[in-house]
Amino acid sequence: MTELICTEPGIGIERGETFQVLSENGSEWEILLGNEYRRVNKRSGRVTGWKTPPKFECKDIQKQNVK
């Protein structure tokens, strides 16, 4: 599972807040942000089309095997 973590707060999003990646393609992730689906550019970490924060970074989470 992949998550994005907020590295630069903005529009009510706090630094350190995490968002689950719903889908991804070669250059973007898609997350649910404020009840709307938003695309986040993998290179810049910004929401596509927005010039202001928040800014995100990828945080890979390894699924743990429970035995």
Sequence and secondary structure as in RCSB ss.txt:
>XXXX:A:sequence
MTELICTEPGIGIERGETFQVLSENGSEWEILLGNEYRRVNKRSGRVTGWKTPPKFECKDIQKQNVK
>XXXX:A:secstr
 EEEEEEE BTTB TT EEE  EE SSEEEEEETTEEEEEETTT BBTT  SS EEEEEE       
